Amino acid sequence: MKKLFNVLSLSCFVCFNLFSLDFSISGEFGVYAINAFEDAEYNSTSTQIQNDLNFSIFSENNSRLTMQLLTGAKLFSANNYISTDMNQLFIQFPAKDFSVFYVGKKVVNLGFSRKFSLFNRVNPETINNFSSSFTGSGIIEFDAFFSDFLNFQTLLYYGDFNRTDTPDTFSFENLNGLVKYDLYHYPLTFSALLYAERFRDFPFGLSCSFQLFNGIFYLDYLYSSSLLFGLRYSLPGAVVLNYEYLYNGNNLSKHNMFLSLVWNLSFLPALTIGSQFQLWASSFIDAEYIGLVFSPYMGYSFYQNLSGGLSVRFPIGEPSGLSMLAIRRQTEVTLELRFRY
């Protein structure tokens, strides 16, 4: 008992000295009013409230304790609910001058792709999620940055908490690994990845990107016939273009395309106008199985930390095709208000 008390006391002393210098709190509070129309006889209204809290404690040797908490509520709908989740809770500390060590629950994003998340198998993005927060996974991660030609990222992670039936029960069946090598030589970046999913399947991937003028082009390949091409480019007139095309040979929707245009008006910088276009198709030959969604958007910044937006979602295509591709058929009008603190 005395030995245990000494260990606990020493641990508390180390933690107190490690994380007692500086801290920061930030977050985002959002309210979203959604009205969906499917046909003349059906419509639904709901209000979603989300609060994303970020809390970090810094030490003088660049160690950090990070916590991210997401609370959500859905009201005025058929399935009202209130949920809360600890998205991230991890400790980060340097190992010498060229490496960083992470332990805890952490969101891991890999590669440049964001909409289709070809490489983000650890924490895949949710396309219909309003918040920018994603639920992390239990990880032990080590990143080493030696030079432009020698950079490694290795991690051992416990599944994806969103896709696990028993998220609170640890099982070696859900244990996975990842090794990633990056080579930087401006304007070219090359990456190679090897996954160890449940240490039975070993898919690998390759990625490269190239910066040209005001844009970046990237190409991702993941074993099992998945290929993604994307670009982000700044056009004249303060227009930002994002495009991604994903070919997934082992999925019903083999062809997936995402296109977005965002325009920041120079004469009214607080106003943002944009639109998104998504396509799902099993084949371009048979138009019955092609689903399209068009979403125009307008946002306005009232103050530095307060903004609002109005978006409309129009599904285009035959109902049978949209149903086959699991795309919601409702036309939606969304009014949002965000406050950052």
N, C-alpha and C positions, 0 to 999 in steps of 0.2 A: 504493500500500500504506500509506503514511504517513497519507494522508487517511482511508482506511478505518479505520485504527487509532485515529485521533482521534475519528471518529464513534462507534465502539464504546465507547471510553473515556468519552465524553461521555454516551452512552446509559446506561452502567452507573452513572455518577455521579448522573445524574438519577433513575434507578430506586432507587438506594440511599437517596437523600435523600427520595424520595417515599414509600417504603414501609418506613421503618425505625423507626417510632414505636410501633406497637401491633399486636397480632395476636390472633386467637382461633381455637380449634379446638373443634369440636363434631361430634357424629355420633350414629348410632343403629345398634345391632347387634341383629338379629332372627333368631330361629330359628322355623320354621314346620313342624310335623309334620302332614301331610295324609293322610287315608285316604278313598279314593273307592270307592263301591259303585254299580255300574250295575244288576246283577241278581244272582240267587243264585249264578251261575257265575263272576262277574267281580268282582274288587276289586283295588285297587292302593294301595301305600303309598309315600310319598316324603317327604323332609325337605329344606326349602329354608333356606339360610342367606344372609343379606344383611347387608352392612356399608356404611352410608352415612356418608362422611366429608366434613365441611365445614371449609374452611380459609380465613380471611380476614386480610388485612393492611390496616391503616388508617393514614392519614397525617393530619397536623394540618390539612390543607385539605380533609378529607372525601373524598379520593381513596381508592379501595379496589381491591385485587386479590382476587378470589374464586375458589376452586377447590372443586368438588364431585366426589367419586369414589365410584362405586357398584360394589361387588364382590358377586357372587352365586354360589351353588353349589347344585346339585340332586343329591341323593344317594338311594340306595336305590330307584331307579326304572329304567325301561327305557332312558331316555336321560339318563344322568348327564352333567353338564357343569359347568364353572367358567368364569365370565365376569367381565370387568371393563370399566368404561367411564368415561371422563371426562365426566360429565354437564354440568358447567359449568366454564369457565375464561375469565373476562373481566375487563377493567379498567374501572372506573367512576370518572369524575372530573367535578367540577362545571364548568360553563361559565357564569360569572357567578353571581348569586345565585338565579336562577329556572329553571335548566335543568341537565340531567344528560346526560352522553355515555357510551355503553357501546360497547366493542369486544371481540369474542371469541365464545365459545360460551356461550349463555345460554338459560335457560328463559323463555319469554314466555307469560304467562297474561292473557287479555283477558276482560272481562265478569264477570258474577256466576255464570254457569252453570259447574258443575264436573262433573256426572255425564255429560252428553251433549256438553259442550264445543262448543256451536254456533259460538262466535267463536274458539275456540282452535285455529285451523287451522295455526298455526305449530308448536305442540307439543301435539297432541291427547292427552288423558289416556287411559291404558290402564285399562279398568274392572277387569280381573282382576289388576292389579299390587298386590302386598302393600305395597311401599314407597311412600312419598309422593314419591319422586324421579322425575323425568322427564328424558329425554335432551334436552338443549338443541340449538339450531341455531346455525350461524355467523351472527352479526348485526353490523350497525353501526346503533346506535339513538341517537336524540336525543329527549329528553323536555323539554318547556318548560311551566312552570306560571306564567302571568302573573297570573291572577285567577280568580274563580269562573266567569267567562264565557269565558275564553280559555286553553285548555289543549290542547296538541298532543302527539302521540306519532307519530314517524315512524321507520321502520326498513327496512333492506335486509337480507334474510335468505336463507340458502342452504338451501332445502328443509327437510325433516325428516330428521335423520340415521337415524332408525329405518326410514323408508320408502324410502330411497335404496339402490339396488342396489350402487353403488360409492361408499360414504361417504367414502373417502379421496381420491377423484379429483374435483377441482373442474371444474364445467361450467356455462357460462352458461345452459344449458337449465334448470337447477334454481334459478336466481336469481329471487327474488320481492321484492315491496315491499308496504308497508302504511302508510297514513296514518289516524290516529284523532284525532277531535276530541271533547273532553269539555266538558260544561257542567254546573256544579254550582250548585244553588240549593235549599238544604235546605227540604223533605225530598225534592226531586225531583232526579234525575240523568238527563241525556240524553247519548247518545254516537252518533256516526256514524263508520263505518269504510268504507274503500275498499281492497281488495286489488288487487295486480297480480301474478297468478300466472303466472310465466314471461313476464310482460309481453305476454301474448296474451289472457288472460281477466281481466276486471275485475269480480268480484262485489263487491257492496256490502252493508252491513248497518246496521241501526238498533237501538238499545237504550235502554230507559228503566227506571228503578227508582224506587220510592216507599217511604219509611219510614213505618210506621204503628204506633204504640204499641211493642210489643216485637218487631216483625217487619219484614221487608223483602220487597217484591214486585218482581219484575223480569220484563220482557218483551223478548225478542230476536227479531229478524227478519233472516234472511240470504237474499239474492236466490237464486232457484231454489226457492221455495215451502217454505222451512224456517222454522218458527215455534216458539218455545219460551216457555213460561210457567213460572215458578218462584216459590217463596216459602220463606223461613226464618223461623220464628216460635217464640218462647219461650212455652210454655203454663204455666199454674199447676201447681205441684208439681214444678218443676225438670225439665220435659219439653221437649225441643227437637225441633221438627218441621221436616223438609226435604222438599220436594216439587218435582218437575220433570216437565213434560209436553212432549214434542217431537213435532211433526208434520213428517215428512220426506216430501214428496210424490214425490221421485225415488228412493225406496229401497224395498226389499222390505218392510221393517218400517216402515210409514208411521206407526204410532202407537207411541210409546215413553213409558213412565211409570216414574218412580222415586219411592219414598216411604221415608223412614226416620224412626224415632222413637228418641230416646235419653233415658234417664231416669237422672239422678244422685240417688240416694237421700239425703235429708237426714240420716237417722239412721245412715247408713253411707257417708260421702262417698268412700271408696276404691273402692266398687263401682259399676259402670256396667252398665246393662241396656239393650239396644237391639234393633232389628229392621230389616231392609230388605226391600223388596218391589219387584220389577222386572217389567215387562210389555213384550212385543214383539208386535206384531200388524200384519199386512198389511191386515186388515179386521175390524171388530167384528161383522160380519154372519156370517162363516164362522168358527165356533169352532175348526175344524181347524187353522187357521193362527195360533192365539194361544198364546204361550209365557209362562209365569209362573215366577218364581223367588222363593222365600221364604227369608230368611236371618236367624234369631235370633242374638243375640250377647250375651256376658257378659264383662266385663273387670274386672280388679282391680289396683289399684296397691299393690304390696307396700311399696315405698319411693318416695322422690321420683323416682328415675331408673330404677326397675325395675317393670315391669308385665307382666301376662299376660292371655290371653283365650282364650275357647272359642267357636267359631261352627259352625253347621250350615247347610248349603245344601241346600234341598229344591226340585228342579224339579217343576213342576206342569203338566200338559197332555199332549196326545197326542204320542207320539214323532215322528210324521211332521211335526207342526207345529214342534216344537222343532228337528228336523233342518233344516227349511226355513229357519229363522231363525238357524242356526248357533249354537245354544245348547247348551252341554254338558249331557248328560242325567244325569250321575252325581250321586248324593247324596254330599256331601262333609262330613267332620268335620275341622275344623282347630283345632289347639292351637298357640298362639303365645306367645313369650316375648321381650320387648323390653327392651333396656338402652340408656339415653341417656347420653352422656358429653360 
